Amino acid sequence: MANTFEKIPTIKYEGAKTTNPLAFRFYDPERMVMGKPMREHLPFAMAWWHNLCAAGTDMFGRDTADKSFGEQPGTMEHAKAKVDTAFAFMQKLGIRYFCFHDVDLVPEAEDICETNRRLDEISDYILEKMEGTDIRCLWGTANMFSNPRYMNGAGSTNEADVFCFAAAQVKKALDLTVKLGGRGYVFWGGREGYETLLNTDVKFEQENIARLMHMAVDYGRSIGFEGDFYIEPKPKEPMKHQYDFDAATAIGFLRQYGLDKDFKMNIEANHATLAGHTFQHELRVSAMNGMLGSIDANQGDLLLGWDTDEFPFDVYDATMCMLEVLRAGGLTGGFNFDAKNRRPSRTPEDMFYGYILGMDTMALGLLKAAELIEDGRIDEFVKERYASFNEGIGAKIRSGETSLEELADYAQKLGAPKMPGSGRQEYLESIVNSVLFG
């Protein structure tokens, strides 16, 4: 295998003033933040598909980056070269986790039995590379959207044979996740949705998706998988109407079909904005429902209407993200960089620049979020804003010790309520700015 990263040093923390492009400015893994080392707050993961497979292809042009790593793509030699490259990359950056789809690891064969044999071979090789390191699998999943058989979905397909094939892929991906010590397993409904109601039975399709998920839970628990299953919400792409539109929709689905005890959310920043939400909104909705599990750390371009999967660089958004994570007590999963270099960023150095940017951005967001919590003014303002529910009639409302009749009688005696206190949004935003830039 060609030594892709021969000229790249181990990436170390050098502080905010460094001009070394191959150094961390804010990610200091041993720095204590609110009682824990930064690395424990930020369990970073490498996305196998983007970092090792994505070569700059888009709908208008072919590859710009060489991701052959010295071997012929489409071969098991290339699959092993990707493993070698992955571990060299993660070790130089101090990344402790990776995430994968089944067909990221090996070229898919025509026969599923051959694909599974290849997956067994490559997972044995990954286990060998894991020995003597602290690198582990964060989560695994099955690619049930790229192959033409899944043009109408996997769990939501109209063909029973395709549903069976999807089940076989999920089974094998769960086997691999357990084998590699994965902390979670993700369902991303890449084509679980529809284009038109004229040819779609939505109830039928959603019931079948739930059946597939129940079977996955039953099988996973039977082979010793103790981690969380995740749904990764996304409103569109590639289907026009996807069933996992946003966190609230996915949580409602899980509760309707009795899956909420085993599933949490894997929230992606870019998917949140595609749904018309902020990243922090999706995190808050997940956390308040006890379902914030893991995060795909990236961002989108608001001038473009599709999933651009850029490395996060917006410190304001990263701060708001980490504020929600800290308030929720952390993640059961981690921060997977579901992010890729821009098409013209095509060199091995660019792979490192992308991850350095992402890791530094999330680290700076963590530091600023901790400052906001320690500052206390925002939390105190929110607490005071709802103070009328702490005593008197407000306390009775909160405790459920009143009725509509009693409240109506209270309102009649009151005459007219006083105006609610000011929301002071501009004041609160000025606090955020003072912490970020003061």
N, C-alpha and C positions, 0 to 999 in steps of 0.2 A: 504493500500500500504506500502511495506517496505520502510523505509527511507534510500534510496540508498546512500545519501550524508551526512549522519548524522555526520561523522567525518571530513567532508571537511569544512574549514572556508570560509568566504567571501574572495575572492581573491583581494588583494590590491596592489597598486604600492609601491615598497620598494627600487627601484633604482638598477643600474647596478651591484653594489657590493654585493647584497644580495645573501645568499646561501639557502634561503628558497625556496624549490621547488614549493610551492603553493603561489607564489607571482609574480607580474609583475616586470620585470626589466626595460622595456622601455615604456610600454603602461601606460601613465599617462593621463587619459581622459581629465583633465582640463588644461593640459599644452598648452599654446598658441603657435601655429606654423603658421607663415605667416598670422597672424591676426585672426585665428580661433582656437577654442579648438580642441585638437587631436581627441576627440570623434566625432566631426562634419566632420573632414577629413576622419574618419574611421568608418562609420556606419556598424559595424560587425553584421553578422547574423549566426544563427545556422541552419545547414542542418538537417531537421527532419530525413531523410532517413539514413544517415550515423551514426549520433550520437545516435539515439534512436532505429534504426532497424538493422543496420549492426552488426553482432556478430562474425565476423572473418571467416565466411565461404569462401572457395575458391573452385576452380574446383577440388582440390585434397583432401579436407577435410571439415568436418562439423564445427559447431560453436565452438569457444574457449571462448567467453565471454557470460556472462549471461545478456541478455537484457529483462528478463521477468518482472523485477521491481515488483516482488512479486505477479504477477497475471499470469493466464494461457494465453500464446500467442494464437492469433486467436479469442479472445473474446473482447467484448466491455469493459469489466473490464480492460483488458490489454491496450486497446486504451486510456482509461482515466488515467491509471497509467503512460503511456507515456507522457500525457499532464502534469500531476503533476510533473513528473521528469524533463520535458523540462523547466518548469517555475522555478523550484528550481535551475536547472543548470544555466539558463540564469541570474537569479538574483544574484547568487553567483559570476558570472564572469562580471556582468555589461553589458551583451549583450542585445541590445535593439530590435533585429529583429530575425525572423525565416523565413525559406523557407520550402515549402512542396510540395510533390506530393499527389494527392488525396488518393491513396492506402497506403501511409505512415501513414495516420491518422487513418484508420479503416481497418479491414479485408474485402477484396472484397467478396461480396456474388455472388451466381449464377445468381440472378436476379438484374438488375441494379436499379430497384425501391427500393429494400432492401438496396443496397449499398448507394443510395442517402439518404435514411432514416437514416442510420448510420452516414453519413456525416453531416446531419442536427443536429443530436444529439451531435456529438463530437464538431462541430463548436460552438454550443450553450455553451458547457462546456469550450471551449477555450476562448470564449468571457467573461465568468464569471471569468476565471483566469486572463484575461487581465485587468479587472477592478482594479483600484488603482495602476497600474504599468505603466511604460512608454514603455512596450514591445508591439511591433506591428509586423504585417506581412510585410516582404520585398517583396516577390513575391510568387505566387503560380503557379502550373502547373499540368498537368495530366500525369500519367504514361501510355503511349501508346506504350510500348515496352516489358513489362514483360509477359503479358498474351499471350498464344499461338495464340489467334485470330490475333495478330499483327505480325505474323511471316513474313509477306510480307509488313510490314509498316502499318501506320494508314492513313494519308492523301494520301500516295502513294500505298495503298493496291489495289489489283486487284478485290476485292469483295465489291460491293456497300453496303451490309449489315454491313460489318466491318467499312466502311467509316462512316455510320450513327451512329454506336456505338461510334466511335471516336468523332464525333460531339457532341454526348450526354455527353461524358466525359468532353470535353472542356467546354461545356455550364455550367456544374455543377461546374467545377473547377473555372471558372470565377465568378460564383455566390459566391463561398466560398471566393475567393480573395477579392471581393468587400465587403462581409460581415465582413471580418477580417481586412479591411482597407489596403489591399496590395498596394504597390507602383508600382508594375509591374506584368506582366504575361509572362511566358517563354514558348517558343516552343523549346524543345530539340528533334531533329529528330532521336531518338534512333534507329529506323529501317527504316527511310525514305531514302532509297537508294536501291542498287541492288547488286546481286552477279555475274550475267552474263547478257550480252546483248542478249543472245540467246532467253531469255524468257521475255525481258523487253522493254516496250515502255517508254523511258525516258521522252519524251515531254508530253505524257499523264499523267504520274505520277507527274511531276512538276507542271503542270497546275492544277491538283486536290489538291496538297498541297496548292497552292496559293488560290484556291477556299475556302478551309477550313479556311485559315488564314483570308481571307476577311470576311467570315461569323463570325469568332470570333471577329474581330474588330467591325463589325456592331452591334453584340449582346452586346459586352462589353460596347460600347458607349451608347447603348440604356438603360442599367441598371446603368449608372452613373460612369463607370470606366473611370477615367481621366488620369491614369498612362500610362507608356510605355509598349508596347509589345516588347518582346525580342526574338531574335534567338540566340541560343548557338552553335556556330560552332564546328564541330568535324569531322575529316577526315575519320575515320574508327571506327569499333567496335560499334555495333555488325555487321553492314553490311560492306562489303569489300569496296564499293564505296558509301559514303554518300553524299547527295546532298548539305549539308551545310559544305563542306570541310574546309573552313577557312573564315575569315572575308571578304576578297575581294569577294569570291564566293557568300557568303550570301548577301552581299550588292548588288552585281549585280543581284541576284535573286529578291530581294525586289524592285529594281528599274524597272526591266523588267515587274513585275506584279503589279506595282502601289501601293506597300505596304510601301514605304520608309518614308511616312509622319507619320506613326504610330509605326514603329518598330525601335529599336536600337539593338546593340549587347550586349549579356552577354558573356564576354570573360573568358574562363577558361585557366589557365596557362598550365595545363597538356595537354589539347587539342591542344594548340598552338605548343608544341614541337612534338606531334604526327603528326602534319601537316608539320613538317620540318621547323617551324618558331621559333623565340624567342617569349616569352610572350610580350615583349615590342613592337615587330613588329606588332602583332595583335592589341595591344592597339593603336598604332600610326595610323594604317590603319583605324580603327574604328573612332578615334577622328578626323582625317583630313577630314573624310566624314560626320562629324556631327552625328555620330551614336555610340559613346561610352556611353553605358548606365549603365552597372553593371558588376561586376567581381565575378567569382568563384575563390577564393583564395586557391590555392593548388600548388603542384608541382609533377612532375613525376620523375621516375628513368630512366636516359638516358641509363642505361645498360639493361633495360627491354623494350620490344616493345609494352607494353600495358598501359592502363590508370590506374596507381597505386593510384591516389588520396591521396598523402601524404600531411601532414601538411607542409606549407611552412617553410623552415629554411634557405634558401639561401639568405643572406642579400644583395648580389650584385643584384640578380634578383628582390628582393623586392624594392631595391632602384630605379632600372630602371623602374619598374612598377609605383612607386609613382611619379617619374619624369614625366612620361606621364600623369598621372592623374592630377597632379598639373598644368601642362602646359595646359591641356584641361579645367581647371576650376572646376574640381571635377566630381562626378558622379550623375546621376539622381537616380540611384539605390544604391547599397552598396557593401560590401565585404562579400559574403557568403562563409563560410568554407565548400566547397564541398570536404571534407577531412575526412579520417577515420584513426583510430589507426591501427598500424601494427598488424598482426594476433597474435603475442605473447604478445602484450600490451593489457591485457584483464580485468583489474580491473577498478572500478569506478574512482580511482585516475588517471588512465591513460587517461580517458576522459578529465579530467581537464588539465593534462600535455600537451595533444595535442593542446587544445585551447590556453593555455598560450603561448606555443611555437609559434603558428600561429599569435596570436595577438601581441606578442612582436616583431616578425620578421617584420610584416607589419608596426608597430610603428617605429622600428629602420629604416626601409626603408624610411618612411615619413621624419624622422629627417634628414637623410643623403641626401635625394632628395632636401629638403629645403636648406640644406647647399650648395649643388651644384648650385642651382639657385641663392642663395645669393652671392656665390663666383663669378659667372658671367663669368668665363673664357671660359667655353664650349660654352655658348650661344653667346658670343662675337666672338669666333672663327668661329662658323657656319655663323653668320651674315656677317663677313668679307669674308668668303669663296665665297660668292655669290655677292660680292660687284660690280663686273663688270656689273651686270644687274640693277644697280641703276642709271646709267647715260649713255649718248650717245646711241649707237646702242643697248646696253643691255636694257636700259629703254624703247626703242621703241618696242623691242621684248615683254617685259612684258606687255606693254599697248595695244598690238595688232595694233600698228600704222605703221606696215611695211609689206612687202610682200616677197615672195620667190625670186622674181626678184631683189629687192633692196638688200637683204642679199647676193645673189650671186654676185652682182656688188661690194658690200663692200668687200667680201672675195677676189675677184680678185684683187682689188686695194691693199689689205692688203699684198698679197703675201703668207705669212705663219703666222699662229697664234703663239703666244708665248705659251710655255707649261703651263698647269694649275698649280696653286700653290700646294704645298704639302698638303696632307690630314692630316698629323701629327697624325695618329691614336694612335701611341704609346705614344705620348705626352699627348693626351687627356685621354687615359687609365691611365696614371700616375697621372693625376689630380683626377680621380675617386678614385684611390687607396689612394691618400693623404687625401682625404675627409673621406673615409671609415675607414682608419687605422692610419691616422696621429695624 
